[in-house]
Amino acid sequence: MGQKPSQQLAPKDKEVLSVCEVVSGAIIHAAQKLKAYLGFEDTLSNLCPDPNTLNEIFLIHFVTFCQEKGADKWLTTTKMTKHQAFLFGADWVWTFWGSDKQIQLQLAVQTLQMASLPPVESDPSNPDSKAEKPSSKKSRFDKLEEFCNMIGEDCLGLCIIFGVPGNPKDIRGVVLDSVKRERMKGHLPGGTAVARFILETEDCISIRELLGNCLSKKDRLREALPPRTEKMSVDQDWPSVYPVAAPFKPSAVPLPVRMGYPVKMGVPMAKEGNLELLKIPNFLHLTPVAIKKHCEALKEFCTEWPAVLDSDEKCEKHFPIEIDTADYVSSGPSVRNPKARVVTLRVKLSSLNLDDHAKKKLIKLVGDRYCKSTDVLTIKTDRCPLKRQNYDYAMYLLTVLYHESWKTEEWEKKKTEADMEEYVWKDSSSEKNILETLFQIKAAEKNPELSKEELLSTKEVEDYKNSVVSLKNEGDNEHTLSQYKESVKRLLHLT
């Protein structure tokens, strides 16, 4: 009998029907070939079919039948390795392709033997019966459920059970969704739910009808939503798009950003699917507007700046210790940088409570870490792995240096003029000689006697003192020698 034009199948429906026919025939063919092995009886009850062997036999006949029917174009079979089957709970994955080379449906198949399932003892309809407690470890059923959820809504779980009680040659199939409903109804573990469903459910649907229902659904795959950038307004609140540090998201950045090596004198890659933009850190969360909002939110937790500290000099007076650290941002597998642990401490010796002996001793201890022209002591620590540890170490060094400089050892009391770190004018031989010379000159001129303090306070003696100190401490050079010469001439009235 013919069909009316309005009843003719669409090309897509014909394709789905042919797929269902071939797969249904392949499963029936493989099941028929497997019946002889399932019906094997051992009189001594020592031998039983191995599950892996049954899987191999079923899969070989299934694939062979599909190849003979030319189903290679729209059906592929993936056999899981032993390790993959243990992780995901699936033995095979059947993938159904459409004419547009897009995946229409995936079947994650798990094979079981009825003898390996736990016995069904409790009755879910009886409130007094106790269901089997689920094991702390995940069963194969739970792993299959997670695997299907991970792939997406176009993956269907299917359990194939060999050796049904009462009819050992029978092969049953159970859809994952049916077992999930049975589990929720009776609060049973996966294996017990499968066994109960097989033994107590009489209604069934053919594999042809099952695949037909799944493959004939319209728009199984959801279309990708338009990017967020197309829905953004001009006055978009940007801190709500990037509230915190996050990788670059092309769908959320309404800018024609390009990055990468230009191929064949072309333009760099666009932002969509650009791994180069994902590698580097970005500062899209630190825009001026975002920083202003953060500052406004933190204001209530901050105190006002002290009104007394209105200049750098006052800040330096009240907070003499200066700490310098650095943070680094770089592209790499780790956000840590070994140079970030370095801590530099600076302090002026004039801000420390030191007498002349303590200051000279501290300068001697620190060596070249002290700059005489700026009067700044610099301590740089990088021995410890963490910045905080190096900071504590720098403060410890400063504390130890301060207290050690105030100590006076017995051997320090025996220092002579030659042991001094710098030339000292007071009570030196130069001071004694110039005083003796001046007293002789005054006596020859028959001038009234002047005291020692009055002679030392005259301008000529002060100039001579400064020139001698410079010559001794700085060494011989044109400037110090010229200064010494002029001071002697003025002192002896030779000009």
Buried (B, 14 or more C-beta within 10 A) or exposed (E): EEEEEEEEEEEEEEBBBBBBBBBBBBBBBBBEBBEEBBEEEEEEEEEEBEBEEBBEBBBEBBBBBBEEBEBEEBBBBEBBEEEBBEEBBBBBBBBBBBEEEEBBBBBBBBBBBBEEBBEBEBEBEEEEEEBBEBEEEBBBBBBBBBBBEEBEEBBBBBBBBBBBEEEBBBBBBBBBEBBBEBBEEBBBBBBBBBBBBBEEEEEEEEBBEBBBEBBBEEEBEEEEEEBBBEEBEEEEEBBEBBEEEEEBBBBBBBEEBBBEEEEEEEEBBBBEEBEBBEEEEBEBBEBEEBEEBEEEEEEEEEEEEEEEBEEEEEBBEEEBBBEEEEEEEEEEEEEEEEEBBBBBBBBBBEBBEBEEEBBBBBBEEBEEBBEEEEEBBBBEBBEBEEBEBBBBBBBEBBEEBBEEBEEEEEEEEEEEEEEEEEBBBEEBEBBEEBBEEBBEEBEEEEEEEBEEEEBBEEEBBEBBBBBBBBBBEEEEEEEBEEBBEBBBEBBEEEE
